[in-house]
């Protein structure tokens, strides 16, 4: 069990843990006990949906804003590329950054007892990233 080796230095209050995890709790059919890994897996997949939806809206907005800025400037390019390529270049930068950092973060999570704190930090970073994406407008994006 993944949580068996955790030192439990950071313990979520029982009332909060119960309230947050209740919709995702999965019982083992044979033993009747809750399976923590399955609960975490269900919570992870549920959190991905709004992030992916936000990415779809932000990608569309980035292309529209890039095209509008290029039209205002009277040039077919913006930052040296076609407006339709802005999203592709942004995705390239994000994916290369993720590919470089994931082995280190994965090793940190797998070989230390900092799983819960890494989950908390990554959730905070994603929340801030989505909040920044929500604020994208013609006045605030890469201008």
C-alpha positions, 0 to 999 in steps of 0.5 A: 500500500502506497500510504503505508510507508508515509510518515503521516507528518501532515494529516488532514483533519478527519472531518475534511478528509471524510467530506472531500473523499466521500464521493470518490470512496471505493470499497473492496468487494471481498473485504469491504474496506475502502481502497485508498489508491482507488480513491486517489485515482478517482479524485485525480481523474475528476480533477483533470476534467475542469483543467482540460475544459479550461485548456480548450477554452484558453487555446481557442482564446489564444488563437483568436487574440493572436489573430486580432493582434496581427490584424491590428498590427497589419502583419500576417505574423505575431512574434515571428509566427502565424497566429494559428501557430501560437497555440502549437508553440505554447504547447511545445514549450509546456510539454518540453518543460513537463518532459524535463521536470517529470522524472525529477518530480516522479523520483521525489514522489516515489522515493521519499515520503512527500507524496501528500505534500507534492500532491498539495503543491501540484494542486495549488500550482494548477489552481493558480495556473487556471486562475491566470488562464481565466484572466486572459483577455485582449489587454492581458495576454502576451501583449 
